[in-house]
């Protein structure tokens, strides 16, 4: 069994920063890709950013230039540095991991609220 444990969410004012972390544990030794999705009230879950085991990154347009995804392959951990946060970034953020065998796992979600 594989567990993804997220941390780093919270309340921040517009223009502020947060750093999310997601660590994988259990029967997992490598990954094909890890990423962050978010789900705002009344909206579908969307991909925010993803990073492959080779370091290739992908961002949704609305966060380009503000968010940075990175990973520690040895620790099977992914990070999301979120800068210049906006109220529309408010959502529950979910960590996602895809294994080399294409199995997919999700974290429990962490709330990010951007409000003054």
HELIX and SHEET records of a PDB file:
HELIX    1   1 UNK A   61  UNK A   63  5                                   3    
HELIX    2   2 UNK A   87  UNK A   89  5                                   3    
SHEET    1   A 4 UNK A   2  UNK A   7  0                                        
SHEET    2   A 4 UNK A  18  UNK A  26 -1                                        
SHEET    3   A 4 UNK A  77  UNK A  82 -1                                        
SHEET    4   A 4 UNK A  67  UNK A  72 -1                                        
SHEET    1   B 6 UNK A  10  UNK A  12  0                                        
SHEET    2   B 6 UNK A 110  UNK A 114  1                                        
SHEET    3   B 6 UNK A  91  UNK A  98 -1                                        
SHEET    4   B 6 UNK A  33  UNK A  39 -1                                        
SHEET    5   B 6 UNK A  46  UNK A  52 -1                                        
SHEET    6   B 6 UNK A  57  UNK A  59 -1                                        
SHEET    1   C 4 UNK A  10  UNK A  12  0                                        
SHEET    2   C 4 UNK A 110  UNK A 114  1                                        
SHEET    3   C 4 UNK A  91  UNK A  98 -1                                        
SHEET    4   C 4 UNK A 104  UNK A 106 -1                                        
END                                                                             
